[in-house]
Amino acid sequence: MRHATRYLAAALRSLAGAAPVTAAPVLLISIDGPDGVVAVVSDHGFAPVEQDVNLYAPFLAAGLITLKDGAVADWQAMPWNDGGSAAVVLRRPDDWVLRARVGALLAGLAKDPAFGIARVLDAAQLEAKGGTARASWFVLF
């Protein structure tokens, strides 16, 4: 058990220095004997969610997504939610008028504190970080 205590103390020190978004739960138990330890660590920790953000609403209001009977009937640009972020995909990525329209929408949303957007990556920034080539932007909350 003394080894388990040493490992637990090290794990807790590590978590204490981590950013809240990366802090993850740790389970540490001792197994029969002083050297038997099992540690389970999650790599998907998140800060507490204080606000739910609906990116679909502004895309609907801008006419970029069309609903029929509550289902998507057509779309020009679509947010793909991914936990604390969202990729924004264009149906026609080579349409520069559409690209400018969606870029302006995202710039406006990023300035509105109600949306809690920390940063919007463009396609080049996203690709440089290894993100999907299908997305034209990546929204980070």
QUIVENLIN-V975777 format. One record per residue. N is the residue number from 0. RES is the residue in one letter. PHI is phi in degrees with one decimal (* if undefined). OMEGA is omega in radians with two decimals (none if undefined). BURIAL is # if it has 16 or more other C-alpha atoms within 10 Angstrom, else .. Layout:
# QUIVENLIN-V975777
N;RES;PHI;OMEGA;BURIAL / N;RES;PHI;OMEGA;BURIAL
This chain:
# QUIVENLIN-V975777
0;M;*;-3.13;. / 1;R;-64.7;3.09;. / 2;H;-68.5;3.12;. / 3;A;-61.4;3.13;# / 4;T;-63.5;3.13;. / 5;R;-63.4;-3.14;. / 6;Y;-67.3;3.12;# / 7;L;-63.3;3.12;# / 8;A;-60.8;3.11;. / 9;A;-65.2;3.14;. / 10;A;-64.1;-3.14;# / 11;L;-66.4;3.07;. / 12;R;-62.2;3.13;. / 13;S;-62.5;3.14;. / 14;L;-67.5;-3.12;# / 15;A;-63.2;-3.14;. / 16;G;-88.0;-3.09;. / 17;A;-82.6;3.04;. / 18;A;-65.1;-3.10;. / 19;P;-54.9;-3.10;. / 20;V;-69.1;-3.12;. / 21;T;-103.4;3.14;. / 22;A;-63.3;-3.07;# / 23;A;-132.7;3.13;# / 24;P;-68.5;3.12;. / 25;V;-128.6;3.04;. / 26;L;-119.3;-3.11;. / 27;L;-133.5;3.12;. / 28;I;-133.1;3.09;. / 29;S;-98.3;3.12;# / 30;I;-118.6;3.06;. / 31;D;8.3;3.05;. / 32;G;117.8;-3.04;. / 33;P;-72.2;-3.07;. / 34;D;-106.5;-3.11;. / 35;G;-90.4;-3.13;. / 36;V;-137.4;3.01;# / 37;V;-119.4;3.09;. / 38;A;-119.0;3.08;. / 39;V;-117.1;-3.09;. / 40;V;-125.3;3.11;. / 41;S;-92.9;3.08;. / 42;D;-102.8;-3.09;. / 43;H;-122.3;3.10;. / 44;G;-81.6;3.11;. / 45;F;-139.8;2.98;. / 46;A;-70.2;3.12;. / 47;P;-58.0;3.10;. / 48;V;-82.8;-3.12;. / 49;E;-106.0;-3.07;. / 50;Q;-152.2;3.05;. / 51;D;-92.6;-3.11;. / 52;V;-111.3;3.12;. / 53;N;-108.0;3.10;. / 54;L;-76.4;-3.13;# / 55;Y;-65.2;-3.08;# / 56;A;-56.1;3.12;. / 57;P;-68.0;3.09;. / 58;F;-69.8;3.05;# / 59;L;-64.6;-3.12;. / 60;A;-61.6;3.14;. / 61;A;-82.6;3.14;. / 62;G;77.2;-3.13;. / 63;L;-85.0;3.06;# / 64;I;-130.2;3.11;# / 65;T;-118.0;3.11;# / 66;L;-106.2;2.99;. / 67;K;-138.7;-3.10;. / 68;D;54.5;3.07;. / 69;G;80.4;3.12;. / 70;A;-117.7;3.12;. / 71;V;-67.9;3.12;. / 72;A;-98.1;-3.12;. / 73;D;-158.9;3.09;. / 74;W;-155.6;3.06;# / 75;Q;-111.2;3.09;# / 76;A;-145.8;-3.02;# / 77;M;-140.3;2.98;# / 78;P;-74.5;3.02;# / 79;W;-110.2;-3.10;# / 80;N;-67.0;-3.13;. / 81;D;-147.6;3.14;. / 82;G;67.7;-3.12;. / 83;G;-88.9;-3.13;. / 84;S;-158.4;3.09;# / 85;A;-153.0;2.97;# / 86;A;-83.3;3.05;# / 87;V;-117.1;-3.03;# / 88;V;-110.5;3.06;# / 89;L;-97.8;3.09;# / 90;R;-65.2;3.11;# / 91;R;-122.8;-3.06;. / 92;P;-63.5;3.14;. / 93;D;-89.3;3.11;. / 94;D;-86.1;-3.03;. / 95;W;-72.3;3.06;. / 96;V;-67.0;3.09;. / 97;L;-62.9;3.13;# / 98;R;-58.6;3.14;# / 99;A;-66.2;3.14;. / 100;R;-62.7;-3.13;. / 101;V;-70.9;3.09;# / 102;G;-59.8;3.11;# / 103;A;-66.3;3.10;. / 104;L;-60.7;-3.13;. / 105;L;-64.5;3.11;# / 106;A;-62.5;3.10;. / 107;G;-65.6;3.12;. / 108;L;-63.6;-3.13;# / 109;A;-65.0;3.13;# / 110;K;-83.8;-3.09;. / 111;D;-92.3;-3.10;. / 112;P;-58.8;-3.14;. / 113;A;-63.4;-3.13;. / 114;F;-91.4;3.06;# / 115;G;58.4;-3.12;. / 116;I;-81.4;3.12;# / 117;A;-80.9;-3.06;. / 118;R;-166.1;3.02;. / 119;V;-119.8;3.09;# / 120;L;-89.5;3.04;# / 121;D;-85.5;-3.04;. / 122;A;-58.8;-3.13;# / 123;A;-65.6;3.12;. / 124;Q;-65.0;3.14;. / 125;L;-64.8;3.13;# / 126;E;-63.7;3.12;# / 127;A;-61.8;3.13;. / 128;K;-93.4;3.09;. / 129;G;87.0;-3.13;. / 130;G;-77.1;-3.10;. / 131;T;-65.6;3.11;. / 132;A;-75.2;3.14;. / 133;R;-73.4;-3.08;. / 134;A;-87.1;3.07;# / 135;S;-91.7;3.06;# / 136;W;-144.7;3.05;# / 137;F;-136.1;-3.08;# / 138;V;-97.5;3.12;# / 139;L;-109.0;3.14;# / 140;F;-99.4;none;.
